[in-house]
Amino acid sequence: MASVYEFIISAKDLASATAGKVSAAVDKINTVAHKATASTTKMQASAQTAFGKILTSTKSAVRGSATLQHSIDELQDKLAELNKVKFGTVLKSEFAAVNKKIKKTENKDRASESCDRRLL
C-alpha cells in the first residue's frame, strides 16, 4: 500500500511540474501575443500617417495639374486673340508688336505644357 501512495505522490509531482511548464509556456505565448498586438498598433498608426501624407501630396499634385491646365488654356486663348490681331492689321509696327507678344506667349505655353507632361 505504501508503494501505491508513493506512486500517486510521484505522479502528482510529475503532473504539477508538467502543469507548471505548460503554464509558463502559455504565459510566454501571451506575452508574445501582446507584443505583436502592440507592434501592429504602432505600424497601423505609422501607415495611416504615411497614407495621409500621400493623399495630401496627391491632392496637391492634382490641384496643381488642374491649375496648370487652366493656365495652358488661357495662353492658347490669348494666342488665338493675338493671331486675330496679327492677321487683321495693316500697320507694320502693330504687326511686329503682336509678333513679339505671340512669341512670348508661345514660349510660356510650351514651358507650361512640358511642365504638365512631367507631372503626368
N, C-alpha and C positions, 0 to 999 in steps of 0.2 A: 503494500500500500504506500509506503514511503517513496518508492520509485515512481509511482503514479503522480504523487504530489510534486516530486522533483521535475517530472516531465511537464506537468501543467505549468509550473512556475517558469521553467526554461522556455516553454512555448510562449507564455505571456511576455517574458523579457524580449524574446525574438520578435514577437508581434509589435511590442512597444517600440523597439529600435527601428523596425521597418516603417511603422506609422510615423515615427519622428523624421525619418529620411524622406518619406512621401510628403509630409507637411513642409519640410524645408524646401523641397523641390517645387511645390505649389507656391510657396512664398516667393521663390526666385522668379517663377513664371509670372506671378502677379506683379512683381517689381519691374520686370522687363516690359510687360504689357503697359504699365503706367508710363514708363519712359518713352515707349513707342507712341503712345497717345499724345504725350506732351510734345514730342518731336513733330508729329503730324500736325498738331495745332499750330506750332510755330511756322512750319512750312506752308500751311494754308494761309496764314496771315501774310507771309512774305509773298506768296503767289498772288494774293489779292492786291497787295500794294503794287507789285510789278505789272499786273494786268491793268490796274487803274492808270498807271503811268503810260502804258502802251495805248490805252484807249484815249487818253488826253492827247498824246502825240499824234495819233491817227486823226482825231477830230481837227487838230490844228493843221495838219497837212491837207486834209480835205478842204477845210475852210480856206487855206492859202491857195490851193489849186483853183477853187471856185472864184476867188478874188482875182487871181491871175488870168483866168479865162475871161472874166468880165473886162479886165484891162485890155486884153488882146482884142476883144470885140470892139471896144471903144476906139482903139488905134486903127482897126480896119475901117470903121465908120468914118473916122477922121480922114483916112487916106481916100476913101471914096469921095468925100466932100472936096478935098484938095484937088483931086483929079477932075472933078466937075469944073472947078475954078480954072484949072490949068488949061483945059481944052475949050473953055468958053471965053478966054481972054484974047485980046488982040495987042495988049501992051507988052512990050519986051521986058520991062522992069518987073511987072507983076508976074509974068511967066517965070522969070528967074527966081523971084522970091518964093513963089509957090513950089518950084522945083526943089529949092533948099529945104523947105518945110516937109516936102514929100520924102526926101532922102532921110531926114532926121526921124520922121515918123516910121519909115520902113525899117530903119536900124533898131528903133525901140521895139517894133513889132517882132523882128527876128530874134532879138535878145529875150523878149518875153516868151516867145514860142519855144526857144531852146531851153529856157528855164522850166517851162511847163512840161516838156518832154522828159527832163531829168527827174522831175517829181513823180512821173508815172513809172 
